[in-house]
């Protein structure tokens, strides 16, 4: 019985080889694209300028808008009730936001 299942498996692989090959090619292309387009992230200080700008995707948690030292504004997914305006918080951001 095991021999029959092995033969059936080999036949199915031969029939679907282009589908399997294209699946692995598409997956490897996506992984390579994500890997090479990823940008280095750094942790920097940010000054809170506005609370409750928009709400998070997962629920009714208001986000915080803060401004970096070079003037770039970022929306940060933090609970705004923990912060006051003009508080300095640490955020993770892309390196391009620091050096525009």
Biopython code that builds the backbone (N, CA, C, O; Angstrom):
import numpy as np
from Bio.PDB.StructureBuilder import StructureBuilder

atoms = [
    (1, "UNK", "N", (0.817, -1.201, 0.000)),
    (1, "UNK", "CA", (0.000, 0.000, 0.000)),
    (1, "UNK", "C", (0.859, 1.262, 0.000)),
    (1, "UNK", "O", (0.511, 2.248, -0.650)),
    (2, "UNK", "N", (1.981, 1.238, 0.727)),
    (2, "UNK", "CA", (2.858, 2.400, 0.771)),
    (2, "UNK", "C", (3.437, 2.681, -0.606)),
    (2, "UNK", "O", (3.578, 3.840, -0.997)),
    (3, "UNK", "N", (3.769, 1.649, -1.329)),
    (3, "UNK", "CA", (4.333, 1.798, -2.662)),
    (3, "UNK", "C", (3.332, 2.475, -3.597)),
    (3, "UNK", "O", (3.724, 3.294, -4.428)),
    (4, "UNK", "N", (2.074, 2.151, -3.475)),
    (4, "UNK", "CA", (1.023, 2.758, -4.286)),
    (4, "UNK", "C", (0.888, 4.251, -3.967)),
    (4, "UNK", "O", (0.742, 5.067, -4.877)),
    (5, "UNK", "N", (0.934, 4.609, -2.682)),
    (5, "UNK", "CA", (0.835, 6.025, -2.300)),
    (5, "UNK", "C", (2.027, 6.818, -2.805)),
    (5, "UNK", "O", (1.881, 7.972, -3.208)),
    (6, "UNK", "N", (3.208, 6.208, -2.786)),
    (6, "UNK", "CA", (4.397, 6.882, -3.303)),
    (6, "UNK", "C", (4.281, 7.115, -4.806)),
    (6, "UNK", "O", (4.615, 8.196, -5.292)),
    (7, "UNK", "N", (3.813, 6.114, -5.541)),
    (7, "UNK", "CA", (3.627, 6.267, -6.981)),
    (7, "UNK", "C", (2.585, 7.334, -7.293)),
    (7, "UNK", "O", (2.762, 8.126, -8.219)),
    (8, "UNK", "N", (1.498, 7.358, -6.523)),
    (8, "UNK", "CA", (0.466, 8.373, -6.711)),
    (8, "UNK", "C", (1.011, 9.772, -6.439)),
    (8, "UNK", "O", (0.703, 10.720, -7.162)),
    (9, "UNK", "N", (1.819, 9.890, -5.396)),
    (9, "UNK", "CA", (2.438, 11.177, -5.062)),
    (9, "UNK", "C", (3.362, 11.644, -6.185)),
    (9, "UNK", "O", (3.339, 12.820, -6.546)),
    (10, "UNK", "N", (4.159, 10.761, -6.734)),
    (10, "UNK", "CA", (5.077, 11.112, -7.826)),
    (10, "UNK", "C", (4.300, 11.531, -9.074)),
    (10, "UNK", "O", (4.686, 12.480, -9.757)),
    (11, "UNK", "N", (3.220, 10.834, -9.370)),
    (11, "UNK", "CA", (2.392, 11.187, -10.530)),
    (11, "UNK", "C", (1.773, 12.569, -10.347)),
    (11, "UNK", "O", (1.743, 13.364, -11.287)),
    (12, "UNK", "N", (1.284, 12.858, -9.155)),
    (12, "UNK", "CA", (0.698, 14.176, -8.881)),
    (12, "UNK", "C", (1.744, 15.280, -8.998)),
    (12, "UNK", "O", (1.446, 16.361, -9.506)),
    (13, "UNK", "N", (2.966, 15.020, -8.534)),
    (13, "UNK", "CA", (4.026, 16.020, -8.643)),
    (13, "UNK", "C", (4.387, 16.280, -10.109)),
    (13, "UNK", "O", (4.660, 17.419, -10.488)),
    (14, "UNK", "N", (4.388, 15.244, -10.919)),
    (14, "UNK", "CA", (4.690, 15.425, -12.341)),
    (14, "UNK", "C", (3.602, 16.209, -13.043)),
    (14, "UNK", "O", (3.895, 17.030, -13.912)),
    (15, "UNK", "N", (2.355, 15.970, -12.683)),
    (15, "UNK", "CA", (1.243, 16.679, -13.325)),
    (15, "UNK", "C", (1.189, 18.140, -12.917)),
    (15, "UNK", "O", (0.810, 18.993, -13.720)),
    (16, "UNK", "N", (1.558, 18.438, -11.698)),
    (16, "UNK", "CA", (1.435, 19.800, -11.171)),
    (16, "UNK", "C", (2.776, 20.505, -11.044)),
    (16, "UNK", "O", (2.901, 21.441, -10.254)),
    (17, "UNK", "N", (3.776, 20.083, -11.796)),
    (17, "UNK", "CA", (5.116, 20.632, -11.605)),
    (17, "UNK", "C", (5.193, 22.119, -11.927)),
    (17, "UNK", "O", (5.912, 22.848, -11.243)),
    (18, "UNK", "N", (4.483, 22.590, -12.935)),
    (18, "UNK", "CA", (4.559, 24.018, -13.266)),
    (18, "UNK", "C", (3.871, 24.871, -12.205)),
    (18, "UNK", "O", (4.312, 25.985, -11.921)),
    (19, "UNK", "N", (2.819, 24.364, -11.634)),
    (19, "UNK", "CA", (2.179, 25.086, -10.538)),
    (19, "UNK", "C", (3.078, 25.180, -9.317)),
    (19, "UNK", "O", (3.150, 26.220, -8.664)),
    (20, "UNK", "N", (3.760, 24.090, -9.017)),
    (20, "UNK", "CA", (4.665, 24.076, -7.868)),
    (20, "UNK", "C", (5.865, 24.972, -8.123)),
    (20, "UNK", "O", (6.279, 25.724, -7.241)),
    (21, "UNK", "N", (6.427, 24.895, -9.326)),
    (21, "UNK", "CA", (7.577, 25.737, -9.662)),
    (21, "UNK", "C", (7.197, 27.215, -9.623)),
    (21, "UNK", "O", (7.951, 28.030, -9.092)),
    (22, "UNK", "N", (6.048, 27.567, -10.172)),
    (22, "UNK", "CA", (5.634, 28.979, -10.156)),
    (22, "UNK", "C", (5.339, 29.453, -8.747)),
    (22, "UNK", "O", (5.602, 30.613, -8.429)),
    (23, "UNK", "N", (4.797, 28.591, -7.889)),
    (23, "UNK", "CA", (4.555, 28.970, -6.503)),
    (23, "UNK", "C", (5.870, 29.288, -5.798)),
    (23, "UNK", "O", (5.967, 30.302, -5.107)),
    (24, "UNK", "N", (6.877, 28.445, -5.960)),
    (24, "UNK", "CA", (8.162, 28.700, -5.317)),
    (24, "UNK", "C", (8.863, 29.911, -5.904)),
    (24, "UNK", "O", (9.532, 30.644, -5.176)),
    (25, "UNK", "N", (8.727, 30.139, -7.199)),
    (25, "UNK", "CA", (9.316, 31.334, -7.801)),
    (25, "UNK", "C", (8.646, 32.605, -7.295)),
    (25, "UNK", "O", (9.327, 33.580, -6.978)),
    (26, "UNK", "N", (7.325, 32.601, -7.217)),
    (26, "UNK", "CA", (6.605, 33.780, -6.716)),
    (26, "UNK", "C", (6.931, 34.041, -5.249)),
    (26, "UNK", "O", (7.107, 35.189, -4.842)),
    (27, "UNK", "N", (7.009, 32.991, -4.472)),
    (27, "UNK", "CA", (7.340, 33.157, -3.052)),
    (27, "UNK", "C", (8.753, 33.693, -2.877)),
    (27, "UNK", "O", (8.976, 34.594, -2.069)),
    (28, "UNK", "N", (9.706, 33.154, -3.621)),
    (28, "UNK", "CA", (11.083, 33.634, -3.499)),
    (28, "UNK", "C", (11.217, 35.068, -4.016)),
    (28, "UNK", "O", (12.007, 35.843, -3.477)),
    (29, "UNK", "N", (10.455, 35.431, -5.057)),
    (29, "UNK", "CA", (10.473, 36.807, -5.544)),
    (29, "UNK", "C", (9.941, 37.764, -4.483)),
    (29, "UNK", "O", (10.514, 38.832, -4.267)),
    (30, "UNK", "N", (8.858, 37.392, -3.829)),
    (30, "UNK", "CA", (8.286, 38.233, -2.784)),
    (30, "UNK", "C", (9.252, 38.392, -1.612)),
    (30, "UNK", "O", (9.411, 39.496, -1.092)),
    (31, "UNK", "N", (9.890, 37.318, -1.195)),
    (31, "UNK", "CA", (10.847, 37.388, -0.084)),
    (31, "UNK", "C", (12.035, 38.263, -0.464)),
    (31, "UNK", "O", (12.489, 39.074, 0.345)),
    (32, "UNK", "N", (12.544, 38.109, -1.683)),
    (32, "UNK", "CA", (13.670, 38.934, -2.130)),
    (32, "UNK", "C", (13.267, 40.406, -2.212)),
    (32, "UNK", "O", (14.045, 41.282, -1.834)),
    (33, "UNK", "N", (12.074, 40.679, -2.696)),
    (33, "UNK", "CA", (11.602, 42.058, -2.791)),
    (33, "UNK", "C", (11.462, 42.688, -1.404)),
    (33, "UNK", "O", (11.850, 43.839, -1.204)),
    (34, "UNK", "N", (10.917, 41.950, -0.463)),
    (34, "UNK", "CA", (10.776, 42.461, 0.899)),
    (34, "UNK", "C", (12.131, 42.651, 1.556)),
    (34, "UNK", "O", (12.327, 43.611, 2.302)),
    (35, "UNK", "N", (13.065, 41.753, 1.292)),
    (35, "UNK", "CA", (14.389, 41.836, 1.920)),
    (35, "UNK", "C", (15.187, 43.012, 1.380)),
    (35, "UNK", "O", (15.808, 43.739, 2.155)),
    (36, "UNK", "N", (15.184, 43.212, 0.076)),
    (36, "UNK", "CA", (16.001, 44.264, -0.508)),
    (36, "UNK", "C", (15.365, 45.649, -0.421)),
    (36, "UNK", "O", (16.069, 46.652, -0.540)),
    (37, "UNK", "N", (14.062, 45.726, -0.220)),
    (37, "UNK", "CA", (13.432, 47.038, -0.095)),
    (37, "UNK", "C", (13.296, 47.475, 1.358)),
    (37, "UNK", "O", (12.875, 48.600, 1.624)),
    (38, "UNK", "N", (13.644, 46.611, 2.294)),
    (38, "UNK", "CA", (13.557, 46.967, 3.712)),
    (38, "UNK", "C", (14.610, 48.029, 4.022)),
    (38, "UNK", "O", (15.737, 47.982, 3.530)),
    (39, "UNK", "N", (14.211, 48.974, 4.842)),
    (39, "UNK", "CA", (15.098, 50.069, 5.185)),
    (39, "UNK", "C", (15.451, 49.979, 6.659)),
    (39, "UNK", "O", (14.656, 49.522, 7.480)),
    (40, "UNK", "N", (16.643, 50.418, 6.975)),
    (40, "UNK", "CA", (17.103, 50.351, 8.366)),
    (40, "UNK", "C", (16.237, 51.252, 9.245)),
    (40, "UNK", "O", (15.875, 52.361, 8.851)),
    (41, "UNK", "N", (15.914, 50.764, 10.430)),
    (41, "UNK", "CA", (15.098, 51.528, 11.369)),
    (41, "UNK", "C", (15.965, 51.928, 12.553)),
    (41, "UNK", "O", (16.819, 51.162, 12.999)),
    (42, "UNK", "N", (15.735, 53.142, 13.058)),
    (42, "UNK", "CA", (16.503, 53.658, 14.193)),
    (42, "UNK", "C", (15.544, 54.171, 15.256)),
    (42, "UNK", "O", (14.386, 54.471, 14.965)),
    (43, "UNK", "N", (16.023, 54.268, 16.469)),
    (43, "UNK", "CA", (15.222, 54.755, 17.592)),
    (43, "UNK", "C", (15.643, 56.196, 17.881)),
    (43, "UNK", "O", (16.809, 56.456, 18.177)),
    (44, "UNK", "N", (14.686, 57.140, 17.796)),
    (44, "UNK", "CA", (14.989, 58.562, 17.966)),
    (44, "UNK", "C", (13.967, 59.208, 18.903)),
    (44, "UNK", "O", (12.908, 58.648, 19.187)),
    (45, "UNK", "N", (14.322, 60.397, 19.368)),
    (45, "UNK", "CA", (13.404, 61.174, 20.202)),
    (45, "UNK", "C", (12.394, 61.897, 19.319)),
    (45, "UNK", "O", (12.702, 62.307, 18.200)),
    (46, "UNK", "N", (11.190, 62.042, 19.843)),
    (46, "UNK", "CA", (10.119, 62.673, 19.095)),
    (46, "UNK", "C", (9.272, 63.478, 20.083)),
    (46, "UNK", "O", (8.997, 63.004, 21.186)),
    (47, "UNK", "N", (8.861, 64.680, 19.705)),
    (47, "UNK", "CA", (8.055, 65.541, 20.572)),
    (47, "UNK", "C", (6.589, 65.426, 20.186)),
    (47, "UNK", "O", (6.236, 65.619, 19.022)),
    (48, "UNK", "N", (5.730, 65.112, 21.152)),
    (48, "UNK", "CA", (4.301, 64.939, 20.892)),
    (48, "UNK", "C", (3.693, 66.297, 20.562)),
    (48, "UNK", "O", (3.834, 67.250, 21.328)),
    (49, "UNK", "N", (3.009, 66.381, 19.405)),
    (49, "UNK", "CA", (2.380, 67.636, 19.002)),
    (49, "UNK", "C", (0.863, 67.566, 19.009)),
    (49, "UNK", "O", (0.198, 68.598, 19.091)),
    (50, "UNK", "N", (0.299, 66.350, 18.921)),
    (50, "UNK", "CA", (-1.149, 66.216, 18.855)),
    (50, "UNK", "C", (-1.544, 64.844, 19.376)),
    (50, "UNK", "O", (-0.840, 63.859, 19.153)),
    (51, "UNK", "N", (-2.670, 64.784, 20.069)),
    (51, "UNK", "CA", (-3.167, 63.520, 20.601)),
    (51, "UNK", "C", (-4.483, 63.168, 19.925)),
    (51, "UNK", "O", (-5.283, 64.051, 19.617)),
    (52, "UNK", "N", (-4.704, 61.894, 19.697)),
    (52, "UNK", "CA", (-5.966, 61.443, 19.139)),
    (52, "UNK", "C", (-6.186, 61.853, 17.704)),
    (52, "UNK", "O", (-7.291, 62.243, 17.327)),
    (53, "UNK", "N", (-5.129, 61.766, 16.887)),
    (53, "UNK", "CA", (-5.221, 62.186, 15.497)),
    (53, "UNK", "C", (-6.121, 61.262, 14.700)),
    (53, "UNK", "O", (-6.995, 61.710, 13.959)),
    (54, "UNK", "N", (-5.898, 59.983, 14.861)),
    (54, "UNK", "CA", (-6.705, 58.984, 14.178)),
    (54, "UNK", "C", (-6.763, 57.771, 15.086)),
    (54, "UNK", "O", (-6.070, 57.715, 16.102)),
    (55, "UNK", "N", (-7.578, 56.812, 14.726)),
    (55, "UNK", "CA", (-7.725, 55.653, 15.579)),
    (55, "UNK", "C", (-7.008, 54.457, 14.977)),
    (55, "UNK", "O", (-6.850, 54.359, 13.760)),
    (56, "UNK", "N", (-6.582, 53.559, 15.836)),
    (56, "UNK", "CA", (-5.810, 52.408, 15.379)),
    (56, "UNK", "C", (-6.690, 51.465, 14.569)),
    (56, "UNK", "O", (-7.917, 51.566, 14.592)),
    (57, "UNK", "N", (-6.046, 50.548, 13.853)),
    (57, "UNK", "CA", (-6.765, 49.597, 13.015)),
    (57, "UNK", "C", (-7.468, 48.534, 13.852)),
    (57, "UNK", "O", (-8.478, 47.973, 13.427)),
    (58, "UNK", "N", (-6.939, 48.259, 15.031)),
    (58, "UNK", "CA", (-7.469, 47.157, 15.833)),
    (58, "UNK", "C", (-8.545, 47.576, 16.815)),
    (58, "UNK", "O", (-9.194, 46.716, 17.411)),
    (59, "UNK", "N", (-8.748, 48.831, 16.997)),
    (59, "UNK", "CA", (-9.768, 49.228, 17.966)),
    (59, "UNK", "C", (-9.855, 50.728, 18.130)),
    (59, "UNK", "O", (-9.408, 51.490, 17.272)),
    (60, "UNK", "N", (-10.425, 51.136, 19.220)),
    (60, "UNK", "CA", (-10.697, 52.539, 19.478)),
    (60, "UNK", "C", (-9.570, 53.160, 20.300)),
    (60, "UNK", "O", (-9.833, 53.861, 21.278)),
    (61, "UNK", "N", (-8.313, 52.910, 19.911)),
    (61, "UNK", "CA", (-7.159, 53.453, 20.616)),
    (61, "UNK", "C", (-6.623, 54.627, 19.809)),
    (61, "UNK", "O", (-6.128, 54.421, 18.701)),
    (62, "UNK", "N", (-6.703, 55.855, 20.326)),
    (62, "UNK", "CA", (-6.232, 57.001, 19.561)),
    (62, "UNK", "C", (-4.707, 57.004, 19.409)),
    (62, "UNK", "O", (-3.980, 56.665, 20.343)),
    (63, "UNK", "N", (-4.246, 57.382, 18.244)),
    (63, "UNK", "CA", (-2.818, 57.468, 17.974)),
    (63, "UNK", "C", (-2.276, 58.824, 18.385)),
    (63, "UNK", "O", (-3.035, 59.725, 18.743)),
    (64, "UNK", "N", (-0.962, 58.962, 18.333)),
    (64, "UNK", "CA", (-0.277, 60.194, 18.716)),
    (64, "UNK", "C", (0.492, 60.706, 17.510)),
    (64, "UNK", "O", (1.132, 59.923, 16.808)),
    (65, "UNK", "N", (0.439, 62.001, 17.262)),
    (65, "UNK", "CA", (1.253, 62.601, 16.207)),
    (65, "UNK", "C", (2.423, 63.301, 16.884)),
    (65, "UNK", "O", (2.241, 64.075, 17.823)),
    (66, "UNK", "N", (3.619, 63.019, 16.397)),
    (66, "UNK", "CA", (4.794, 63.661, 16.989)),
    (66, "UNK", "C", (5.710, 64.172, 15.887)),
    (66, "UNK", "O", (5.608, 63.758, 14.732)),
    (67, "UNK", "N", (6.609, 65.081, 16.264)),
    (67, "UNK", "CA", (7.497, 65.728, 15.303)),
    (67, "UNK", "C", (8.939, 65.437, 15.687)),
    (67, "UNK", "O", (9.332, 65.580, 16.844)),
    (68, "UNK", "N", (9.728, 65.020, 14.681)),
    (68, "UNK", "CA", (11.155, 64.782, 14.889)),
    (68, "UNK", "C", (11.904, 66.107, 14.930)),
    (68, "UNK", "O", (11.323, 67.162, 14.673)),
    (69, "UNK", "N", (13.186, 66.052, 15.252)),
    (69, "UNK", "CA", (13.992, 67.268, 15.345)),
    (69, "UNK", "C", (14.120, 67.992, 14.015)),
    (69, "UNK", "O", (14.254, 69.215, 13.991)),
    (70, "UNK", "N", (14.079, 67.249, 12.894)),
    (70, "UNK", "CA", (14.217, 67.893, 11.589)),
    (70, "UNK", "C", (12.885, 68.350, 11.011)),
    (70, "UNK", "O", (12.861, 68.855, 9.889)),
    (71, "UNK", "N", (11.765, 68.193, 11.738)),
    (71, "UNK", "CA", (10.476, 68.698, 11.301)),
    (71, "UNK", "C", (9.559, 67.681, 10.665)),
    (71, "UNK", "O", (8.435, 68.025, 10.299)),
    (72, "UNK", "N", (9.990, 66.446, 10.520)),
    (72, "UNK", "CA", (9.155, 65.397, 9.934)),
    (72, "UNK", "C", (8.114, 64.962, 10.963)),
    (72, "UNK", "O", (8.456, 64.676, 12.111)),
    (73, "UNK", "N", (6.844, 64.912, 10.554)),
    (73, "UNK", "CA", (5.763, 64.516, 11.446)),
    (73, "UNK", "C", (5.442, 63.038, 11.236)),
    (73, "UNK", "O", (5.349, 62.568, 10.103)),
    (74, "UNK", "N", (5.274, 62.310, 12.347)),
    (74, "UNK", "CA", (5.004, 60.876, 12.305)),
    (74, "UNK", "C", (3.768, 60.593, 13.143)),
    (74, "UNK", "O", (3.579, 61.200, 14.197)),
    (75, "UNK", "N", (2.927, 59.678, 12.685)),
    (75, "UNK", "CA", (1.805, 59.189, 13.490)),
    (75, "UNK", "C", (2.265, 57.897, 14.161)),
    (75, "UNK", "O", (2.653, 56.940, 13.492)),
    (76, "UNK", "N", (2.216, 57.887, 15.489)),
    (76, "UNK", "CA", (2.724, 56.765, 16.264)),
    (76, "UNK", "C", (1.552, 56.046, 16.910)),
    (76, "UNK", "O", (0.643, 56.687, 17.437)),
    (77, "UNK", "N", (1.567, 54.731, 16.873)),
    (77, "UNK", "CA", (0.495, 53.945, 17.476)),
    (77, "UNK", "C", (0.774, 53.733, 18.961)),
    (77, "UNK", "O", (1.234, 52.667, 19.370)),
    (78, "UNK", "N", (0.500, 54.725, 19.735)),
    (78, "UNK", "CA", (0.613, 54.645, 21.192)),
    (78, "UNK", "C", (-0.703, 55.087, 21.802)),
    (78, "UNK", "O", (-1.496, 55.769, 21.152)),
    (79, "UNK", "N", (-0.932, 54.711, 23.019)),
    (79, "UNK", "CA", (-2.135, 55.176, 23.697)),
    (79, "UNK", "C", (-1.935, 56.632, 24.093)),
    (79, "UNK", "O", (-1.042, 56.948, 24.880)),
    (80, "UNK", "N", (-2.745, 57.497, 23.560)),
    (80, "UNK", "CA", (-2.529, 58.928, 23.749)),
    (80, "UNK", "C", (-2.815, 59.383, 25.171)),
    (80, "UNK", "O", (-2.366, 60.456, 25.572)),
    (81, "UNK", "N", (-3.544, 58.598, 25.934)),
    (81, "UNK", "CA", (-3.850, 59.051, 27.299)),
    (81, "UNK", "C", (-2.613, 59.037, 28.190)),
    (81, "UNK", "O", (-2.611, 59.666, 29.248)),
    (82, "UNK", "N", (-1.557, 58.327, 27.777)),
    (82, "UNK", "CA", (-0.338, 58.265, 28.577)),
    (82, "UNK", "C", (0.571, 59.465, 28.342)),
    (82, "UNK", "O", (1.522, 59.670, 29.096)),
    (83, "UNK", "N", (0.301, 60.254, 27.322)),
    (83, "UNK", "CA", (1.197, 61.341, 26.956)),
    (83, "UNK", "C", (0.472, 62.668, 26.980)),
    (83, "UNK", "O", (-0.737, 62.744, 26.764)),
    (84, "UNK", "N", (1.230, 63.704, 27.245)),
    (84, "UNK", "CA", (0.743, 65.073, 27.137)),
    (84, "UNK", "C", (1.447, 65.726, 25.955)),
    (84, "UNK", "O", (2.469, 65.237, 25.473)),
    (85, "UNK", "N", (0.876, 66.843, 25.496)),
    (85, "UNK", "CA", (1.502, 67.573, 24.397)),
    (85, "UNK", "C", (2.826, 68.137, 24.891)),
    (85, "UNK", "O", (2.920, 68.587, 26.033)),
    (86, "UNK", "N", (3.841, 68.118, 24.048)),
    (86, "UNK", "CA", (5.224, 68.536, 24.301)),
    (86, "UNK", "C", (6.014, 67.530, 25.134)),
    (86, "UNK", "O", (7.105, 67.857, 25.602)),
    (87, "UNK", "N", (5.503, 66.327, 25.332)),
    (87, "UNK", "CA", (6.304, 65.258, 25.939)),
    (87, "UNK", "C", (7.274, 64.727, 24.895)),
    (87, "UNK", "O", (6.976, 64.719, 23.701)),
    (88, "UNK", "N", (8.420, 64.289, 25.350)),
    (88, "UNK", "CA", (9.410, 63.693, 24.454)),
    (88, "UNK", "C", (9.344, 62.183, 24.632)),
    (88, "UNK", "O", (9.520, 61.667, 25.736)),
    (89, "UNK", "N", (9.086, 61.474, 23.518)),
    (89, "UNK", "CA", (9.004, 60.016, 23.546)),
    (89, "UNK", "C", (10.025, 59.453, 22.563)),
    (89, "UNK", "O", (10.517, 60.167, 21.689)),
    (90, "UNK", "N", (10.334, 58.183, 22.713)),
    (90, "UNK", "CA", (11.232, 57.508, 21.784)),
    (90, "UNK", "C", (10.405, 56.676, 20.817)),
    (90, "UNK", "O", (9.512, 55.939, 21.234)),
    (91, "UNK", "N", (10.700, 56.793, 19.521)),
    (91, "UNK", "CA", (9.981, 56.044, 18.492)),
    (91, "UNK", "C", (10.985, 55.361, 17.570)),
    (91, "UNK", "O", (12.127, 55.800, 17.436)),
    (92, "UNK", "N", (10.541, 54.285, 16.941)),
    (92, "UNK", "CA", (11.330, 53.621, 15.906)),
    (92, "UNK", "C", (10.842, 54.129, 14.564)),
    (92, "UNK", "O", (9.649, 54.066, 14.268)),
    (93, "UNK", "N", (11.758, 54.633, 13.752)),
    (93, "UNK", "CA", (11.389, 55.165, 12.450)),
    (93, "UNK", "C", (12.445, 54.798, 11.407)),
    (93, "UNK", "O", (13.544, 54.360, 11.746)),
    (94, "UNK", "N", (12.095, 54.981, 10.147)),
    (94, "UNK", "CA", (13.060, 54.694, 9.072)),
    (94, "UNK", "C", (14.178, 55.706, 9.085)),
    (94, "UNK", "O", (13.998, 56.851, 9.500)),
    (95, "UNK", "N", (15.322, 55.276, 8.629)),
    (95, "UNK", "CA", (16.491, 56.152, 8.613)),
    (95, "UNK", "C", (16.282, 57.325, 7.652)),
    (95, "UNK", "O", (16.855, 58.393, 7.862)),
    (96, "UNK", "N", (15.480, 57.151, 6.610)),
    (96, "UNK", "CA", (15.240, 58.231, 5.657)),
    (96, "UNK", "C", (14.425, 59.364, 6.257)),
    (96, "UNK", "O", (14.491, 60.490, 5.763)),
    (97, "UNK", "N", (13.645, 59.095, 7.323)),
    (97, "UNK", "CA", (12.897, 60.154, 7.976)),
    (97, "UNK", "C", (13.819, 61.095, 8.753)),
    (97, "UNK", "O", (13.475, 62.253, 8.988)),
    (98, "UNK", "N", (14.974, 60.602, 9.145)),
    (98, "UNK", "CA", (15.909, 61.436, 9.890)),
    (98, "UNK", "C", (16.736, 62.278, 8.950)),
    (98, "UNK", "O", (16.991, 63.450, 9.228)),
    (99, "UNK", "N", (17.163, 61.697, 7.831)),
    (99, "UNK", "CA", (17.998, 62.398, 6.857)),
    (99, "UNK", "C", (17.247, 62.559, 5.544)),
    (99, "UNK", "O", (17.501, 61.806, 4.605)),
    (100, "UNK", "N", (16.320, 63.525, 5.447)),
    (100, "UNK", "CA", (15.549, 63.659, 4.201)),
    (100, "UNK", "C", (16.356, 64.235, 3.060)),
    (100, "UNK", "O", (15.835, 64.402, 1.958)),
]
sb = StructureBuilder()
sb.init_structure("model")
sb.init_model(0)
sb.init_chain("A")
sb.init_seg("    ")
for serial, (resi, resn, name, xyz) in enumerate(atoms, 1):
    if name == "N":
        sb.init_residue(resn, " ", resi, " ")
    sb.init_atom(name, np.array(xyz, "f"), 0.0, 1.0, " ", f" {name:<3s}", serial, name[0])
structure = sb.get_structure()
